[in-house]
């Protein structure tokens, strides 16, 4: 189970959660998927999250102490992005280009 935009593997109980969704091996957050496929939220209308994963965020408070908190994020299957795009093809820009994950990672680096 991996994030198809960042190529990072999901770990811990998130793997079990994603496996239970039965939606495949590749997932990403909504905004990550929008950017990856170069589409708008309107073009992805009606998509349902495959699962909700959890992750730990660490930050320092004003006194310099580390604190941890659990956050939750909805993730979507790559196949669901592709289906939504195909279903809403009439609103897609035919001149758009879809960047590969390597191209997107190079932009961030």
C-alpha positions in Angstrom: 0.0 0.0 0.0 1.5 3.3 -1.1 0.7 6.9 -1.8 0.9 7.1 -5.6 1.9 10.8 -5.5 4.8 10.6 -3.0 5.6 6.8 -3.5 5.7 6.5 0.3 4.5 3.3 1.9 1.7 3.4 4.4 2.5 1.7 7.6 1.0 0.3 10.8 -2.7 -0.1 11.1 -3.2 2.1 8.1 -2.1 -0.8 5.9 -4.9 -2.9 7.4 -7.4 -0.1 7.0 -6.5 0.3 3.3 -6.5 -3.4 2.6 -10.0 -3.7 4.1 -11.2 -1.0 1.7 -10.6 -3.4 -1.2 -9.8 -0.5 -3.5 -6.3 -1.5 -4.7 -2.8 -0.7 -3.7 -2.4 3.0 -4.5 -4.0 5.9 -2.6 -3.6 9.6 -2.1 -5.2 12.6 -0.4 -7.8 14.6 -2.4 -5.6 17.6 -3.0 -2.6 15.4 -3.9 -4.7 13.6 -6.5 -6.1 16.9 -7.9 -2.6 18.1 -8.4 -1.2 14.8 -9.7 -3.9 14.5 -12.4 -4.1 18.2 -13.1 -7.9 18.5 -12.6 -10.3 20.6 -10.5 -12.5 19.5 -7.6 -15.5 19.9 -9.8 -14.1 17.2 -12.1 -13.8 14.9 -9.2 -17.3 15.5 -7.9 -19.0 12.5 -6.3 -15.8 10.7 -5.3 -16.0 8.8 -2.0 -13.0 8.3 0.3 -11.6 4.8 0.3 -10.6 5.0 4.0 -9.5 7.4 6.7 -5.9 6.9 7.8 -4.2 8.3 10.9 -0.8 9.9 11.4 1.1 11.5 14.2 2.1 15.2 14.0 4.9 16.4 16.2 5.4 20.1 17.0 7.1 22.2 19.6 5.2 24.5 21.9 6.2 27.9 23.0 8.4 26.4 25.8 10.2 24.2 23.4 8.6 21.0 24.5 7.6 18.4 21.9 4.0 17.4 21.7 2.4 14.8 19.6 -1.2 14.7 18.3 -3.1 12.3 16.1 -4.6 13.6 12.9 -6.9 11.8 10.5 -7.0 12.2 6.7 -9.3 10.8 4.1 -7.6 9.0 1.2 -8.8 8.0 -2.2 -7.9 5.1 -4.4 -6.1 5.9 -7.7 -8.7 4.0 -9.6 -11.4 6.2 -8.1 -9.6 9.3 -9.3 -9.4 7.7 -12.8 -13.0 6.7 -12.8 -14.2 10.1 -11.7 -12.1 11.8 -14.4 -13.5 9.4 -17.1 -17.1 10.0 -15.9 -16.7 13.7 -16.0 -14.7 13.8 -19.3 -16.9 16.5 -20.7 -15.5 19.0 -18.2 -11.9 18.1 -18.8 -9.6 20.3 -20.7 -8.4 18.3 -23.7 -5.1 20.2 -23.8 -4.1 19.4 -20.2 -1.0 17.4 -19.5 -0.8 14.8 -16.8 2.6 14.9 -15.0 4.2 11.7 -13.8 4.9 11.2 -10.1 8.6 11.6 -10.9 8.0 15.0 -12.5 5.9 16.1 -9.5 8.6 14.9 -7.0 11.3 16.8 -9.0 9.2 20.0 -8.7 9.1 19.6 -4.9 12.8 18.7 -4.5 
